[in-house]
Amino acid sequence: MKAVLPAAARPLLEPHLPADLEAVWFAKPDEANAMIADADIAWVDMQPTELVADAIRKAGPNLKWVSTIYAGLDAFPLETLRDNDVTLTNGAGINAVAVAEYAVMGVLVAAKRFDTVVRAQDRHEWLKDAPGKVELAGTKALVIGYGTIGRMIGDRLAAFGVDVTGVTRTGREGTITPDAWRDRLGDFDWVILAAPSTGATHAMIGRDELAAMKPSAWLINIARGDMIDDDALIAALTDGSIAGAVLDPTNPEPLPAEHPLWSAPNAIVTMHLSGRSQTTMFKRGAALFLENLDAFLAGTPMKNVADLDAGY
């Protein structure tokens, strides 16, 4: 049995692999593309993520399991995997703490307008008043996508005294369902996107949704950039329909230097760094891979098996 694995994870994986597993290590995309042709197992995470799909489409009939440290599956050719009966396990939860902390940082930065403070320091300007005076206690947050990351965001905001409403497919545990949140957008001070990227979430925040938000509300996106209609957002920021937006992911990525989001009023772009704001990703990813490898070889259930029909 052959496994194609990232060379960067070799020190974490190699000492723990079974002796009868043929492990091959790639450092470049062309190496992954060649190695995967006769592989049974593939962990081929690469940047930019388009390279991942390219590699998987070059796989042969032996491929049975693809592992990734990414939580989102938008980089993967899900139809190809489904048609070839390939199991995909994702990295949901690996970076959950870091991403949740980043989302809460976005809310705090917006509440206190710390971006304005930093820019004043760059100008060596002593501000005479605080640019942001919102206290989190008593405000309301809508977290669209109340999975592992969404719940962590909610728990952390609740500790600040924020009234949190989560959105889930089923409305479990006091959350609301996807057909209910739009009618309530005007209730919230913070609208936070934490849902997986699927066809149903594409441009889910558009002109109507932005118009329904409070003029004082902020949009915080730590999910995927394609969930927001950028033209509608730029218009809303320009005319003051909403107070601002913290955008970790964008569409496209990297965001071109001439893109109007960079200079839109009260837009804070953080270059999709939320999941990278930690030092544990590869350690956790390697541990999850090894646990799932044991299960795969034993024919027992693996963790984080993706639903290829649902897209997450």
N, C-alpha and C positions, 0 to 999 in steps of 0.2 A: 504494500500500500504506500502511495506517494503523497506527500504533503508539500505544497508550495507555501513558504513562510517568509515574512519580512526579515531581512538581515538585521535590522535594528532591534528586533526582539530576540535574536539568537542567544545572547547570554542568559536571558530569562527563561527560555524554552528548552534549549538543547539538553541541559543536564537532566531534564525530567521526561524526555520523550522515550517511548518504548524502543527497545533495540531493533525490533523488526519493522519499524516505520522508516521509510526512506524520506528523509527531510532534505529539501533543497531550498536554498536561501537566495532571495533576489534583492538586489539593491537598485536596479534600474527597471523602468517599464518594459523594455524589450526583453529583459531576462524573465520577468513574470509572464510575458506573453508566450515565450517559448516553453517555459517549464510547465505551464498549466495544461498543455495539450494532452498529456496522459496522466494528469493528477487526479487523485480521489478526493483530496481535501485542499482547499485554497483559502489562505488569508492574504489578500492582495490589496490591502488598503494603500492608496497612493494619492498624492496631490499633484495637479488638480484632480478632483474626484471623477472626472470624465474618463480618466485612465483606467479606473476600476472596471467600468462597463466594457471597455475595449478588451481588457484581459479576459473577463469572464466569457465573452462571446467567442474567444479562441479556445475555450475548453473542449475537451473531447468527451466521449460518452462515459468515461469512468467517474467524472465529477459527481459527488454525492453530497458534499457539505461545503458551504462557503461561510467563513467566519469574518466578522468585521467588528472593529471597535466603535464604528459610527452608530449612533442611535437612529438617525434618519436613514431611510432607504432610497432616497430620490436619486442616488448615484448608481443604483443597481438595476440591471435589466430584469425586472421582476417577471415579465412574461417568459423570457428565456429560461429563467430558473424554474418557473412553474411547469413549463412544457417539458423540461428535462428531469422533472421530479427531484430537484436539488433542494436540500434544506438550507435555509439561511438563518444564521443566528447573529443577532446584532449586539451592540454595546450599550443598550439601554441601562442606565444606572451608573456606568463607569465614571462619567463626568457630572453626574447629577448634582452633587454638592457644589461644585465649582459654578455650574450654570445657574443654579438657584441663587447662590451668593451674588453672582453678576447681575441677575435680574433685580434683586433687592438693592444693590448698589445703584442701578439705573433709577429706581424709584427715589432713593435718597438724593442722588445728584439732581434729579428734576425738582424735588421738593425744596432743596436749599440752593438750587441753581449754582452748583459747585463748578460747572463748566465756565460760568461767568467769572467766578472767583479766580480760577486758574488763568484765564485769559487776562484778567487784571494784573495778576502777578507777572505774567509775561511782559506786560507794558510798564511794570514797576509803578503801578497806580494803586494808591491806598483808597479803597472804597469807603465811602462815608456811611453806607447803610448796607444791610444784608440784601442781596439780590433775590433770594428765595426765602419765604417766610411760612411755608406750609409745614404744619406739624402732621406727621403721619397718623397719630392717634385720632381716631374718629373719622378717618377717611375710609373710602370703600374701593375695593379692588375686584376686578373681574379677571379670573385666570382661565383663558380658553385653552383647554387641554390639561386636565387634572390627573395626569399620570404620575410617575415617580417624580419628575422634575417639578411639575405643577404643584403637587402636594407639598414638596419641600419649600417652594416659593410661598405657598399659603401659610405654612407653619411659621416661617420666618417673619412674614408680614404681620401675622396675628400677634407675634411677640411685641411688635411695635404698636399694637392697638388698632390695627387695620381690620375692618370688617371684610372678610374674603368670601367671594362666591366663585366656585369652580364650575367648569363645564365638562361633562363627560357624555359619552354616547348613551349611557343608560340612566343617567340622573341618580347614580348611586350615592349613598351617604350624604344626602343633603345638597348634592350638586344639581345643576340644571342641565337640560338636554340641549343638543345643538339647534333645535328649532325655537328655543326660548330666549337666547341671550340678546338677539338683536333688538327685541322690544324693550329691553331693560338697559340699553347702553347709556341712556341719560342719567342713570343712577350712580355711575361710577366715576371716581377720580383717577383711577389707574386701570387701563385696559392692557392686559399682559397676554401676549401670544406665546403659548408653550405647547402647541399641538403638533403632531407629526404632519409632514407634508404629504398630502394626497391630492387626488383630483378634486375632492370636495373642499379642500382648503385653499385652492388657488384663488388669489385676489379676493379672499373672504372679507378683507377690510377695504371697502371702496368708498365712492362718493356718499352713498346713502348712510353707511355705517359711521363715517366720519362726521356727517351732518347731525347724526343722532347723539353724538357724544357731547358732553359738557364743553363749553368754551375753555374751561379751566382744566380739562382733563388731559392726561398724557397717555400716549400709546407707547408701550414697551414691547419690543420684539426680540425674543431670544430663540425663536423657532427657525423659520426659513423666510428668506426675502420675498419669495413669490407669493406669500400670503397677503401682501399689501399691493394695492394699485398705486404705484409710485406717482403717477400724474395726479391722481385724486389727493394723495397725501401732500404733495408739494403745494397744490392749490389750497388745501385746508390750512397748512402752516403759513402760507403767504397771506391769506385773508383773515387769519386768526380764528378760524372755526374751532381749532383745538389749540391747547397751550404749547404742545411740543411733542417730540417723538425721540425715543432712544432706540436706535436701530443697530443691533449687533450683526445679524445677517443682512445682506442686501441682494438685489438681483439686478445685474449680474455681480459676480465676485471674481476678482477684485473689482470694486466700483471704479469705473474710469475717472480719471482726474477731472474731466470736464463735466461730469454728471451733476445735475442741479441739486441733488440731495446734499452734496457736500456743503453748499452755501444756503440751503433753505433755512428760513427763520426758525430758530429753536429746534433744529435737528441735531442730534448727537449721534455720530456714526462711530462704532467701536470695532470695525474691521473683523467681525466674526471671531472674536477672541475669547468668548465666554468659556467654551469648553477647553480652551488651552491654558486657562488661568490656574493651572495646577501642575504638580510634578509627579502625579501618580497614574496617569493614563495608561502608559505601557505596562506598568506593574499590574494594575487591575485587569487590563486586557489580556495579559499573558496568563494570569491566574484563571480567568474565566475560560480562556481557550483550553488550558490544560484540564480543567474540570469537565468541559464539554467533550474533549477528546476521549477521556476515560469513558464517558457515557456513550459516545458514538461507537467506540470499539466494542463496548459491552452490549450495545443494542438497547440501551435504556434511555429514558427521556432526557433531552438536553435543556439547558436554560436559555432563555431569551430567543426562543424559536419564533421567527417572524411569520405573520400572516400575510402571505404573498398576494392574496386577494384584497385584503384591506389596505395593504401598503405600509404596515408597521407591525 
